[in-house]
Amino acid sequence: MAPQCSRLVIGGAGVLALMLLVNPDLTATQLKEVLCLTADQIDKDNNDENGKWSTAQQVLTDGQLKALPLSLRNRPYGKWYGFGRVHALKAVRRAFDLRQT
């Protein structure tokens, strides 16, 4: 494992696998969007200037925003937590709901 990686990063792969199990047609962009839209905001009362919550639009650079779906730009975002803690059940349910009927 690379020094910058942690088990938190690896755990996300399991959630993605479950999402693809219920909806194998999801694109990489859709997977990213669902994970971010269903994440739980944590440590909401954090007032540290470096880690407090804002929006992705306010925190990320122009280059980072270009890679971000429009639906995520005004979502709560913090430098310390990104979009928050992955909520596996919500993410899998959303992936299931996006199936083509």
Sequence and secondary structure as in RCSB ss.txt:
>XXXX:A:sequence
MAPQCSRLVIGGAGVLALMLLVNPDLTATQLKEVLCLTADQIDKDNNDENGKWSTAQQVLTDGQLKALPLSLRNR
PYGKWYGFGRVHALKAVRRAFDLRQT
>XXXX:A:secstr
  TT  HHHHHHHHHHHHHHHH TT  HHHHHHHHHHT B   TT   TTT EEEHHHHS HHHHHTS GGGTTS
EEETTTBT B  HHHHHHHHHHTS  
